[in-house]
């Protein structure tokens, strides 16, 4: 009996090690359970948002989920999490029933509320915006040109159910080195700022220099200061599928 029990334990160990993991993030100023850099991502010791988005793939990898708990996350963030598993994505999502807002209206050298630099990650069901008072007239004291979501590096990412609005720059930038991108079911509106003669700031600015298709579909894009969507192919002969349902 003891031998059989030992065999069962040994068989279960690889299963446990391979299990998908869940991590938790709370705003740094949460009244009850503030996220911190020193946390371990557990519910009892959650991360702050930037710490979660900076984890190496030895900690967070494909198949894992990062749950964002309700509240306002003030700051500008860079996500470098990256799945090394070709068939599995990392999921970054608000937890069910809770509203999550990334508020970029703060002093920072970063030029986007959220910049994404990792591959095979799915971001879903949260808000990217500027809250409170801020100037949208270029050249005025205190003006900051800040984009909403900028995806600059990393292929095969997905963005779904995001609300990206009221940012004084481009709403969504999907850049040439990010082939295989899927953007769907997002609301992108009221992004941009005013210059002397015109409004500046597209809802979507898209480039493609990859043999992989990128798909933009079933999004609501309206009331941005310049164009709703501007798409450029960086070279001829590039596979590109663009589906616009507004």
VOGU-3710 file (C-alpha; in Angstrom, 3 decimals, decimal comma):
1> xxxxxxxxxx> 0,000/0,000/0,000  2,820/2,390/0,908  4,513/1,742/-2,457  1,308/2,429/-4,401  0,748/5,641/-2,441  4,267/6,810/-3,294  3,667/6,131/-6,996  0,446/8,161/-6,916  2,237/11,121/-5,326  5,008/10,964/-7,923
11> xxxxxxxxxx> 2,472/10,881/-10,746  0,596/13,878/-9,355  3,663/16,101/-8,978  4,099/16,819/-12,740  0,367/17,563/-13,034  0,571/20,137/-10,243  3,686/21,715/-11,731  2,019/22,011/-15,139  -1,263/23,405/-13,805  -2,416/26,778/-15,030
21> xxxxxxxxxx> -1,932/29,467/-12,425  -3,976/32,494/-11,399  -2,540/35,741/-10,051  -4,259/38,755/-8,493  -3,754/42,500/-8,893  -5,270/45,326/-6,835  -4,807/49,106/-7,066  -1,910/50,353/-4,942  -4,308/52,553/-2,964  -6,966/49,892/-2,375
31> xxxxxxxxxx> -8,496/50,424/1,067  -8,438/46,779/2,097  -5,969/44,847/-0,031  -3,468/47,175/-1,754  -1,316/45,695/-4,480  2,425/45,986/-3,890  5,718/45,295/-5,593  6,579/42,971/-2,718  3,472/40,816/-3,216  3,528/37,308/-4,636
41> xxxxxxxxxx> 0,392/37,650/-6,771  -1,804/35,660/-4,412  -5,187/36,901/-3,238  -3,735/37,539/0,218  -0,629/39,295/-1,120  -1,534/40,795/-4,515  0,706/42,622/-6,946  0,352/46,202/-8,065  -0,306/46,487/-11,800  3,181/47,367/-13,020
51> xxxxxxxxxx> 4,701/44,539/-11,007  2,243/42,075/-12,545  2,976/43,304/-16,069  6,746/42,973/-15,525  6,866/39,312/-14,496  9,329/37,027/-16,330  7,959/33,968/-18,098  9,469/31,795/-15,378  6,687/33,194/-13,161  3,840/33,993/-15,592
61> xxxxxxxxxx> 3,573/32,066/-18,853  1,070/30,759/-21,371  -2,119/29,390/-19,826  -1,826/31,602/-16,734  -4,317/34,339/-15,817  -3,700/37,728/-14,223  -6,926/38,954/-12,625  -7,362/42,712/-12,261  -9,643/43,524/-9,341  -12,000/46,471/-9,440
71> xxxxxxxxxx> -10,783/50,027/-8,994  -8,761/52,808/-10,596  -5,128/52,127/-11,462  -3,492/55,543/-11,851  -0,241/55,559/-13,805  1,226/54,666/-17,175  2,170/51,078/-17,632  4,420/48,893/-19,798  3,582/45,216/-20,211  6,515/42,920/-20,989
81> xxxxxxxxxx> 4,888/39,627/-19,984  5,455/37,073/-22,701  4,235/33,543/-23,349  6,893/31,155/-24,607  4,218/28,537/-25,360  3,106/28,858/-29,002  -0,344/27,376/-28,355  -1,145/29,132/-25,063  -1,708/32,780/-24,237  -1,456/34,650/-20,969
91> xxxxxxxxxx> -4,793/36,245/-20,033  -4,957/39,709/-18,439  -8,566/40,487/-17,559  -10,787/42,281/-15,099  -12,360/39,878/-12,685  -16,003/39,149/-13,462  -18,420/41,897/-12,477  -15,766/44,416/-11,415  -14,891/47,633/-13,262  -11,201/48,231/-13,874
101> xxxxxxxxxx> -9,919/51,612/-15,078  -6,368/52,499/-16,093  -6,055/56,258/-15,569  -3,100/57,853/-17,353  -3,723/61,382/-16,066  -0,567/61,677/-13,994  2,953/63,041/-14,415  5,101/60,519/-16,258  7,723/60,344/-18,995  5,834/57,466/-20,618
111> xxxxxxxxxx> 3,781/58,378/-23,665  1,004/55,773/-23,430  -1,396/54,719/-20,710  -0,590/51,093/-21,621  2,286/49,999/-23,854  2,475/46,312/-24,771  5,836/44,715/-25,612  5,205/40,988/-25,195  3,914/38,130/-27,349  0,899/35,825/-27,024
121> xxxxxxxxxx> -1,048/37,754/-24,388  -4,791/38,461/-24,374  -6,007/41,688/-22,734  -9,710/41,978/-22,095  -12,530/43,803/-20,324  -10,993/46,949/-18,855  -10,876/50,683/-19,513  -7,943/52,856/-20,690  -8,525/56,570/-20,266  -7,692/59,950/-18,710
131> xxxxxxxxxx> -9,782/60,935/-15,685  -10,240/64,383/-14,180  -9,133/67,725/-15,621  -6,460/68,024/-18,320  -5,728/70,277/-21,297  -6,329/69,020/-24,845  -4,849/72,057/-26,600  -1,340/71,425/-27,944  1,227/73,921/-26,668  -0,686/74,982/-23,590
141> xxxxxxxxxx> 0,980/74,782/-20,165  0,518/71,342/-18,714  -0,496/69,710/-22,013  0,601/66,095/-22,402  0,268/64,093/-25,616  -0,474/60,621/-24,305  -1,802/57,656/-26,265  -4,233/55,081/-24,940  -2,985/51,623/-25,975  0,274/51,261/-27,932
151> xxxxxxxxxx> 1,261/47,757/-29,032  4,878/48,152/-30,157  6,421/44,663/-29,886  5,240/41,053/-29,702  3,195/38,954/-32,112  -0,086/37,061/-31,689  -1,635/39,274/-29,019  -5,374/39,792/-28,614  -7,356/42,758/-27,315  -11,046/42,320/-26,588
161> xxxxxxxxxx> -13,749/44,256/-24,798  -11,569/47,277/-24,002  -12,929/50,822/-23,623  -10,274/53,250/-24,848  -11,419/56,843/-24,669  -10,621/60,438/-23,724  -6,877/60,018/-24,163  -5,078/63,141/-25,529  -3,323/61,158/-28,265  -3,971/58,151/-30,505
171> xxxxxxxxxx> -6,515/55,704/-29,123  -4,886/52,471/-30,331  -1,509/52,105/-32,039  -0,906/48,674/-33,581  2,637/48,798/-34,935  4,504/46,998/-37,693  6,318/44,409/-35,533  3,113/43,031/-34,015  1,791/40,623/-36,646  -0,982/38,203/-35,798
181> xxxxxxxxxx> -2,833/40,785/-33,710  -6,572/40,490/-33,108  -8,544/43,530/-31,894  -12,273/43,012/-31,429  -15,312/44,208/-29,476  -13,531/47,363/-28,301  -15,020/50,852/-27,959  -12,551/53,512/-29,101  -13,779/57,087/-28,929  -13,019/60,717/-28,076
191> xxxxxxxxxx> -9,243/60,340/-28,327  -6,921/63,099/-29,558  -6,195/66,786/-29,044  -6,443/70,131/-30,816  -3,738/71,966/-32,743  -4,070/75,386/-34,344  -5,748/74,251/-37,549  -7,114/70,788/-36,895  -7,718/67,932/-34,538  -4,982/65,311/-34,145
201> xxxxxxxxxx> -5,316/61,717/-32,966  -6,717/58,682/-34,757  -8,922/56,121/-33,098  -6,705/53,416/-34,622  -3,295/53,828/-36,230  -2,181/50,526/-37,770  0,979/49,380/-39,579  1,924/45,938/-40,842  5,343/44,559/-41,786  4,627/40,926/-41,075
211> xxxxxxxxxx> 3,568/37,947/-43,152  0,964/37,298/-40,475  -2,507/38,769/-40,761  -3,849/41,172/-38,216  -7,582/41,413/-37,774  -9,567/44,412/-36,549  -13,258/43,609/-36,356  -16,511/44,377/-34,579  -15,216/47,528/-32,889  -17,109/50,760/-32,219
221> xxxxxxxxxx> -14,908/53,667/-33,381  -16,333/57,181/-33,184  -15,779/60,848/-32,316  -11,978/60,777/-32,393  -10,244/64,084/-33,107  -8,752/63,043/-36,475  -9,552/59,877/-38,424  -11,412/56,943/-36,994  -8,874/54,525/-38,425  -5,701/54,867/-40,483
231> xxxxxxxxxx> -4,033/51,747/-41,857  -0,622/51,573/-43,531  1,091/48,511/-44,957  4,839/48,908/-44,555  5,661/46,930/-47,708  3,851/45,375/-50,651  2,718/41,770/-50,668  2,011/41,621/-46,941  -0,898/39,440/-45,846  -3,454/41,771/-44,289
241> xxxxxx> -7,043/41,236/-43,329  -8,937/44,306/-42,234  -12,567/43,931/-41,230  -14,409/47,037/-40,107  -17,830/46,727/-38,521  -18,855/49,946/-36,799
//
